[in-house]
């Protein structure tokens, strides 16, 4: 089988490519490299011994996506392409709707036109919003608190409507929680262009001396230490969850599934774990809360265990160790 991986040079997408190749699939990476680097594909080769096919394209270009699917005879799509930060989505929501929602619509049109009806869509726990109960199950009410989260929910709704109109589609929607860590080889990791917005890259910058201190957004949440609690999942575990979801699509279906550890860690707990892994002190300062942040969330991942045979294997210590190893080997990311 040949899998088209949109956003395959990105953080989660690149790790998914590794697991797909290791599982024997042929991989075609579609990426416009707006927030990624072609160097990632060479790193995938170093890890797996196989170089993915590369197609430089934007998923909003339906005609080009159709050509790529037909040329490579793709049989399924794993969809990671889009913008994935909640905070900036408040300042520029139209850009998020354009890239995420319109991009997915054009991708689906290309898939329909070429007869490819198997899709693993990388969704997000951001679809849940403020928790009415914890842990989140897949049946928790869906009420996102950011424009980013709403784009993810709109896409899920679009996929459910598509399946309702034509139940020959095979659609999986893994809802990943906070992706962190790096490949254990130190060759693949989170390498955003510009100023990082996620916790782990910022921790690494502080530990290495590139950044003076960590900024923590809010210390007055109703949590034991006042900082936000999140379900941090190793990126390799998330990639394996997407692979498990793909393998489950052997007949028509449309389902969502949580990919999480089932346990939350506060920001200060992660800081302490990163200090232990790096051997460096992490100075930090508190500032105001960010819009859209909820105090606490973590997954009920029991459905993933029962239905997919998937569990998160790696611990917070593994996450911090692999992240620090990646950073030491790649202090400038992929540049």
C-alpha positions in Angstrom: 0.0 0.0 0.0 1.1 3.5 -0.7 0.1 6.1 1.9 -0.1 9.9 1.1 1.0 11.7 4.2 0.0 15.4 4.2 2.3 17.5 6.4 4.7 14.6 6.4 7.7 16.8 7.0 6.1 18.2 10.2 6.6 17.2 13.8 4.0 14.4 14.1 3.9 13.7 10.4 7.6 12.9 10.2 7.3 10.4 13.1 4.3 8.8 11.4 6.3 8.4 8.2 9.0 6.5 10.2 6.4 4.1 11.6 4.6 3.6 8.3 7.9 2.8 6.5 9.0 0.5 9.3 5.6 -1.3 9.0 6.3 -1.9 5.2 4.2 0.9 3.6 5.3 3.1 0.8 5.1 6.7 1.7 4.5 9.9 -0.3 5.0 13.1 1.6 3.0 16.1 0.6 4.2 19.3 2.2 4.5 23.0 1.3 7.4 23.4 3.8 5.9 26.6 5.3 6.7 25.4 8.8 9.0 22.5 8.1 12.2 21.6 6.3 13.1 19.3 3.4 15.9 18.1 5.6 13.3 16.1 7.5 13.0 13.6 4.6 16.7 12.9 4.7 16.5 12.3 8.4 13.6 9.8 7.8 16.0 8.0 5.4 18.7 7.9 8.1 16.3 6.4 10.6 14.6 3.9 8.2 16.9 3.3 5.3 14.2 4.4 2.9 13.6 7.8 1.4 9.9 8.8 1.1 8.7 10.2 -2.2 8.4 14.0 -2.0 5.7 16.2 -3.5 6.0 19.9 -2.8 2.3 21.0 -2.7 -0.3 22.8 -0.8 -3.4 20.7 0.1 -5.6 23.6 -1.1 -4.4 22.9 -4.6 -7.0 20.2 -5.5 -5.8 19.6 -9.0 -2.2 19.0 -8.0 -3.2 16.7 -5.1 -5.3 14.7 -7.6 -2.2 14.4 -9.9 0.0 13.2 -7.0 -2.5 10.6 -5.8 -2.9 9.2 -9.3 0.8 9.3 -10.2 1.8 7.4 -7.0 -1.3 5.2 -7.0 -2.0 6.1 -3.4 -4.5 3.9 -1.6 -5.0 5.9 1.7 -4.3 9.3 3.2 -2.9 10.2 6.6 -3.7 13.9 7.1 -1.5 16.1 9.3 -1.2 19.3 7.2 -2.5 22.4 8.8 -1.7 25.0 11.6 -1.8 23.6 15.1 -1.3 26.3 17.8 -4.3 27.5 19.8 -2.9 30.8 21.0 -2.1 32.5 17.7 -5.5 31.4 16.3 -7.2 34.2 18.2 -5.2 36.8 16.3 -5.6 35.4 12.9 -8.6 33.0 12.8 -9.2 33.4 9.0 -5.8 32.0 8.3 -6.6 28.9 10.4 -10.0 28.4 8.6 -8.3 28.8 5.3 -5.4 26.4 5.9 -7.3 23.8 8.1 -10.9 23.7 7.0 -10.6 24.8 3.3 -7.4 22.7 2.9 -9.1 19.6 4.2 -12.2 20.2 2.0 -10.0 20.4 -1.1 -8.1 17.3 0.0 -11.4 15.4 0.4 -12.5 16.5 -3.0 -9.3 15.2 -4.5 -9.7 11.9 -2.7 -13.2 11.5 -3.9 -12.3 12.4 -7.5 -9.6 9.7 -7.5 -11.6 7.0 -5.7 -9.4 7.0 -2.5 -11.7 6.7 0.5 -9.5 5.7 3.3 -8.4 8.5 5.6 -6.7 8.9 9.0 -7.3 12.5 10.0 -5.1 13.7 12.8 -7.6 15.5 15.0 -7.0 17.0 18.5 -8.2 17.0 22.1 -8.8 20.7 21.4 -12.2 19.7 20.1 -13.4 19.0 23.7 -13.0 22.5 25.3 -13.6 23.2 29.0 -14.1 19.8 30.6 -17.5 18.9 32.0 -15.9 15.8 33.5 -12.5 14.2 33.5 -10.9 12.2 32.1 -12.3 13.1 28.6 -14.0 10.2 26.9 -14.8 10.2 23.2 -18.4 11.0 24.2 -17.5 14.1 26.1 -19.4 17.2 24.7 -17.5 19.0 22.0 -17.1 22.7 22.6 -13.7 24.1 21.6 -12.4 27.2 23.3 -10.2 28.5 20.4 -10.5 29.1 16.7 -7.9 26.4 16.2 -10.0 23.9 18.1 -13.1 24.9 16.2 -11.3 24.2 12.9 -10.5 20.7 14.1 -14.2 20.2 15.1 -15.5 21.6 11.9 -13.3 19.1 10.0 -14.5 16.2 12.2 -18.1 17.3 11.5 -17.4 17.4 7.8 -16.0 13.9 7.9 -19.0 12.6 9.8 -21.3 14.2 7.2 -19.3 12.7 4.4 -19.5 9.3 5.9 -23.3 9.7 6.5 -23.7 10.6 2.8 -21.5 7.7 1.5 -20.8 4.9 4.0 -18.2 3.3 1.8 -15.6 5.7 3.3 -13.2 4.5 5.9 -12.3 7.3 8.3 -10.4 7.4 11.6 -10.0 10.5 13.7 -7.3 10.1 16.4 -7.6 12.9 18.9 -4.1 13.4 20.2 -3.4 15.2 23.5 -0.2 17.1 24.0 2.5 15.8 21.6 6.0 16.0 23.0 9.4 14.3 22.9 11.5 13.3 19.9 12.7 10.2 18.1 15.0 8.2 20.3 17.7 8.5 17.5 18.0 12.2 18.1 17.5 12.7 14.3 13.8 13.8 14.4 12.1 16.2 16.7 10.2 19.4 17.1 11.9 22.0 15.0 9.5 24.9 14.4 10.6 27.9 12.3 10.6 31.1 14.3 9.8 31.5 18.0 8.5 28.2 19.5 5.2 28.3 21.2 5.1 24.8 22.8 6.5 24.0 26.2 9.2 21.5 25.4 11.1 23.6 22.8 11.0 26.5 25.2 12.3 24.3 28.1 15.2 23.2 25.8 16.1 26.7 24.9 16.3 27.7 28.6 18.3 24.6 29.6 20.8 25.3 26.8 21.1 29.0 27.6 19.5 30.2 24.4 16.5 31.7 26.4 17.0 33.4 29.7 13.9 32.0 31.4 10.7 30.1 30.8 7.4 32.0 30.7 4.6 30.2 32.4 1.1 31.5 31.5 -0.8 31.6 34.7 -0.2 30.3 38.3 -3.7 30.8 39.7 -5.5 27.8 38.1 -7.5 25.5 40.4 -4.8 22.8 40.3 -2.5 21.6 43.1 0.4 24.0 42.1 -1.7 26.6 40.2 -0.3 25.8 36.8 -2.1 24.1 33.9 -2.3 20.3 33.8 -2.0 18.5 30.5 -1.8 14.9 29.2 1.7 14.8 27.6 2.1 12.0 25.1 5.4 11.0 23.4 5.3 11.8 19.7 6.3 8.2 18.8 3.4 6.9 20.7 1.1 9.2 18.8 2.6 8.1 15.5 2.0 4.5 16.4 -1.6 5.3 17.4 -2.2 6.7 13.9 -0.7 3.5 12.4 -3.0 1.4 14.5 -5.9 3.5 13.4 -5.0 2.9 9.7 -4.7 -0.8 10.2 -8.2 -0.8 11.8 -9.7 0.6 8.6 -10.2 -2.7 6.8 -13.9 -2.0 6.4 -16.1 1.1 6.1 -16.3 3.1 9.4 -16.0 6.6 10.9 -14.7 6.8 14.4 -12.8 9.1 16.8 -10.4 7.8 19.3 -8.3 9.4 22.1 -4.5 9.1 22.0 -3.4 10.0 25.5 -1.7 8.6 28.6 -4.6 8.9 30.9 -2.6 11.0 33.3 -2.0 14.8 33.6 1.2 16.6 34.6 1.4 20.3 35.6 3.7 22.7 33.9 5.9 22.8 37.1 6.0 19.0 37.2 7.3 19.0 33.6 9.9 21.7 34.5 11.2 19.5 37.3 11.4 16.5 35.0 13.2 18.4 32.4 15.7 19.7 35.0 16.4 16.1 36.0 16.8 15.0 32.3 19.1 17.9 31.3 21.0 18.4 34.5 20.3 22.1 34.1 18.3 24.6 36.2 15.2 26.1 34.5 14.5 29.6 35.7 10.9 30.6 35.1 8.5 33.5 35.6 4.8 33.7 35.7 2.6 35.9 33.5 -1.0 36.2 32.7 -3.1 33.4 31.4 -3.5 32.8 27.7 -6.9 33.0 26.2 -8.5 29.6 25.5 -6.4 27.7 28.1 -8.3 25.4 30.4 -7.0 24.5 33.8 -6.8 20.7 33.3 -7.4 18.0 30.8 -6.3 14.4 30.3 -7.6 11.5 28.3 -9.6 8.4 29.0 -7.7 6.2 26.5 -9.4 2.9 27.3 -11.2 2.9 24.0 -7.9 3.1 22.1 -6.7 0.1 24.2 -9.8 -2.0 23.5 -10.5 -1.0 19.9 -7.0 -0.4 18.5 -4.8 -2.4 20.9 -2.9 0.9 21.5 -1.4 2.2 24.7 1.0 5.1 25.4 4.3 3.3 26.4 6.7 6.2 27.1 6.9 8.1 30.4 7.4 11.8 31.2 11.0 10.9 31.9 11.4 9.3 28.5 9.8 12.4 26.9 12.2 14.8 28.6 15.3 12.6 27.9 14.5 12.3 24.2 13.6 16.0 23.8 16.9 17.0 25.4 18.9 14.5 23.3 17.2 16.0 20.1 18.0 19.5 21.2 21.7 18.8 22.0 22.1 17.2 18.6 20.1 19.9 16.8 20.4 23.2 18.6 19.2 25.1 15.5 16.5 22.6 14.7 16.7 21.5 11.1 18.5 24.7 9.9 
